[in-house]
Amino acid sequence: MCGRFAFYSPAEATAALFGVDGAPTLEARYNIAPTTQIAAIRNDADGSPEFTMFKWGLIPFWAKDKSIGNRMINARAETVAEKPAYRAAYRHRRCLVLADGFYEWRKEGAGKTPYFISLASGEPFAFGGLWESWTDKETGEVIDSATLITTEANEFLNEIHHRMPLILEPDSGARWLSGDTHMLEAIETPRLRAWPVDRRVNNARNEGSDLVDPAGQPMHDE
């Protein structure tokens, strides 16, 4: 799964990589957790990409209670086309969630060590995601929310964890937004790098650029 990530590159420049102009200035974030707001790109009503913000944790449009989104932060690529919670969004409401890297925890001895994973190039990228718009029938509150697609880990990341998010660069990002239904079987993960970081990242209240600093061990890349 993917339960924590970072996005600290300038939002305007990152969005421009994916064909969107005019993204707002955002605060750098190094410990983005579920239920918080995440920066994303989706297609507007005319099919043009636009910048937006989503709550992380997809709330299906038919849900009676918005709290269901708290446990729907990831959607498995293997079943996303059939699961009732995701299939409509998979066909019609895809998004790109902007990021610089993500965290995963590796079992080591009696505990788990957090690792930060990013593109080997160090450039920002996007997670493939799905979004929904949910309306509270009692209050009229409208919440736009999103989930991240996960796949089996590639050979490199499998040493850390058996799952990984769908990682997209500008070319593959455009294909994802287009609704390509064959991508999940064919997409190749870009080259990655990873290194252990301080366990301070375990607490979602902690923030700061030092969270992505290597913690005493060398980096590993593909």
N, C-alpha and C positions, 0 to 999 in steps of 0.2 A: 504494500500500500504506500501511499504518499500522504503523510500527516503533518508535515512541516516544510516550509520552503522560504526562500529569500528572494526579494526583488529590490535591488538598490541602484540599478542603472537608471539614467534619466528616462522617464516615461515617454516623453515626446520623441526622443531619438529611437527608443526601442519600438514604439508603435509605428514609426516611419518605416522601419525594416519590414513590417508586415502590411505596408500600404495605407497607413492611416496618418493623416496630418492633424495637428492641433490638439494632441493629448495634453492634459493639465500637468502642472508640476506636482509631483507626489513626494512624500517623505520616504527616504530610504528605509526599508524594513528588512531585518535579518532573521526574524523568527515568526513568520506568518503562520497562524494557527487556524484550525477550523472555526467556523461561525463568524470570522472577521471578514472585512471587505477585501476583495482581491481585484487587481487591475486586469482587464480583459479586452478582447476584440471580438465582435460578432458582426454578422451582416445585418444591415438595416432593411427596411421594408422594400427598398429598391435593389437589394442585393449588393450594396457597397459596404466595405468594411468600416466599422465605426468603433471608437473607444468607449468603454463603459466600465462600471464597477458592479461586482456581484457579491452577494453573501456566499461564503464558502460552505457548502452543504445544501445539495439540491432538494427543493421542496416540490414534489410533483404537483401539477396543476389541480389534481383531484383530491389532494390531501385535505383532511379535516383539521389537522393540527400542524402548525409550522414546525413544531419540535422534531418532526420526523427528519428534517434536514440535518440535524446534529449528527446523525449516524450515516448520512449518505454523502460523504465527502469524496468517495472514490466509486467508480463504476468499472467492473471487470470487462475488458475488451472481448473476452470469449462469450459473454452473455448479454452484452449491452443492446444488441438488436432485438432481443426477445423479452427482456425483463419489463414488466408493466411500468415500472417507475422511470425507465429510461428510453424505451423504444421510440416514443413520439419525438423526444428531443434528439435522439440519434438521427432520425430522418430529417428533422426540420429546424433544430435549434442547436447548432454547434458553436463552439467558441474557442478562442485561444487565450490561455491564462499566461500572462507575462511573468518571466522569472529569470534569475541568474543562477540558481542552483537549488538543490533540495537536500534534505537530511534523511538518512536512514540509519537504523541501529543494528549493529552486528553483535551476535552473541559471542562473547569472549570470556571463557571461564565461567564464573558464577554470575557475571553481570553482562551488560550490553554497552558497547562503545558507540557513540554517535559519529557518523561520517558525513562530511559535506561533499556533494557530488555536483559537478558542473561540466560544461563543455570543455574539452581539452584546449580549445582556442581561448577560453575565458569570456567569450561573447554571450550576451543574453539570448534567450530562446523563448519558446512557448510550450506549455503543456496543452495537449488536445483535451478539450472539455465539452460538456453539454450544459445548457442552461434552460431554465424555466421561469415563468412569471406566475406567481401565486397571489390570489386575492383572498383576504380574510372576509368571509361573508357577513360577519357581525360588525366589524369596524371599518371595512373598506380599505384597510391597509394593503398595499401592494409590495411584494418582495420579489426582486429578481435574484435568483440564486444559481449556483453552478456546482458541478462535480468534475473531478479529474479522472480521465481514463487511465487505467493501469493495465499492464501486460506482464507476461512472464519476463523475468530479468534476462538480459543478454549474458554472455559468458563472463564478461568483465564484472558486472554488478552482482552476479549470482554468488560471488564470494562474500558479499556483504548481506544481501537479502534476496529472496526468491521472486519478489515482485518489483516493478519499477513503473513510473509514470510514462505515458506516451509523450516523447520528446520531439518537438517539431521546430524546424528552421523555416525561414520565409517561404521557400518553394513548397515544402510539404505542408506548411500552414495554410497556404492558399488552397491546396487540394482538400485539406480537412474541412475548411469552411464551405467548399463547393458541394459537400455532401457525398463525396466519393465513398462508395460502400465497399470497395476492395482494398482500401488503404491499410486496414488493420492487419491484413495478411502479408502485405508487401513492404510496409514502411521499414526502413533501416535506421537504427539508432545512430546518431552522430557519435564521433569519438568522444569519450568521457575521461574525466580524471576524478580522483577521490582522495580524501585525507581525513584522519580522525580529528575531531574537534572537542572542545571542553564540554563536560556534562552540564554546564550552565544552560545549554540549549534545551535541556529536558524540561525546564520551567518556561512555559509560554509567556510569562510576565517579563522575562529577561530579553533585552534588546541590545543592539550595538554591533559595530563592525567586527569587534574582537571575537564574536561568536563563530565566524567563518575562518578564523586563523588556525593554522595547523597546531595540533596539541602534542608536540614532542616526537612525532613520528613522520617519516618521509611521505611525500605524496606518491600516489600510484596513478598511472594512466594507461590507456590502451595502447 
